[in-house]
Amino acid sequence: MISKNFKRFIVILILISLVFAIACKDGIRAKKDVKVKNVIVLIGDGMGNQQRRIAAIVEGKGDADHRLVCESLTTSGVAFDHSLDAIVTDSAAAGTALATGYKTNNGMISMTPDGKSRTTILEACKQRGKSTGLITDVTIAHATPAVYGAHVKQRKMYSEIASQYLKNGIDFLMAGGTCDFLPKELKGKRKDKRHLINEFKKSGYTYISDLKSFNKLNPDKDKKVLGLFRYGSMDYEIDRNKAKEPSLAEMTNIAIKTLKKNPKGFFLMVEGGKIDWANHGHDVAGSVYNTIAFDKAVKVALDFAKNDKHTLIIVVNDHETGGMTITAGTNISQIRKLKATSGKMAGMIKKDGSNVDEVFGKYAGIDNLTDKERKMVIDEANGKLKVRDELGYGGTIIAHIISKRTGVLFATGGHSGTPVIVAAYGPGCQIFDGFYDQTDIPKKIGKLLGIKFPF
């Protein structure tokens, strides 16, 4: 015989279960109802899985279980990245897919081979009143930022790309690349004699070119910003003069503070472009420490998104570069001894070779060069030896020596056809789970923004 007290207990238990069920259901519904207001796309150019892993292990001081921030986001997927005319894509075609949802030929910037300009997801956000921004550590008119804010038939049309940024009203631009904004008369590369920096100023942009002016930026006052810190590309992270150039994370932070003032939200693209350049040159130090620097920018974005609750974070590489491979002989302690890129080291070598051992000892932690290695370094310093493949890449002799000594090897001087990894955080980010094409990424972003995309 069941007692009355036991019956009451069962009834109470059922009621409690129902309350929890309803609460959980409402909680799930509330989470689904959270709308995306801001989008931050972070692109590690040329940053494949091996680049992530070696950077994480180095950052973790040899701990293979250590993860980068971008390796710990809520959702991850895999996207296929071939271009329209090649199995292996370049940054222009890959970026066009990421920005417009359309495949195109290598070299084309947000245009398809039929000559049509394709609306970018940044432009779609701009049309809806959102603020927009582009950041990179290479030149601002380079392929990856260009695909979001410009449309040209050939990626090397840098002057035209820079002009279109002004025409299209991109609110926040920060990178290197003064050369594409100045006429030849002022030692720039523009043939049309336009002083584009002055044109930006006249259009209400706050222009900055050094760390001092960067630190004085006021997000409440400086609503439109053009920051150009170098004539060409910015320095590799391991070579960066912290008293002259801001880091990618610092640029991301001030961009978010500036763009978030718009009540309608913002779209920001942040590129770690020097990762690609380092892997083209088989430069282990450049690849590792620029990947870590990029991940710090991811952390800035993620910290904001966690507090904001209405921000979608997408971390992706456009392609892999170099065919980097972690081997059984990879030496993390040796990598951690690197204090400069191989390119910077090459510039230090005297033609008589008198300081070769000194440079390798101080900047690479290598004190046992062979006679053959030493001769090759000296020959390269004297212009007798050049290491280049058919694409014009291949790095320096120093890069090859360091690659061998660290046990981090490369299969190519160009790009590889490895599918890219997509990581996401924020409202609705689960739709980035699974396998799909790069062209699906902006479509998914559009869906979460309530935009039918592409147009």
Secondary structure by P-SEA (a helix, b strand, c coil): cccaaaaaaaaaaaaaaaaaaaaaaaaaaaaaaccccbbbbbbcccccaaaaaaaaaaaaccccccccccccccccbbbbbbccccccccaaaaaaaaccccccccccccccccbbbbbcaaaaaaaabbbbbccccccccccaaaaaccccccccaaaaaaaaaaaaccccccccccccccccccccccccccaaaaaaaaacccccccaaaaaacccccccbbbbbcccccccccccccccccccaaaaaaaaaaaaacccccbbbbbbaaaaaaaaaaccaaaaaaaaaaaaaaaaaaaaaaaaaccbbbbbbbccccccccccccccaaaaaaccccaaaaaaacccccccaaaaaaaccccccccaaaaaaaaaaaaccbbbbccccccccaaaaaaaaaaccccccccccccbbbbbbbccccccccccccccaaaaaaaaaacccccc
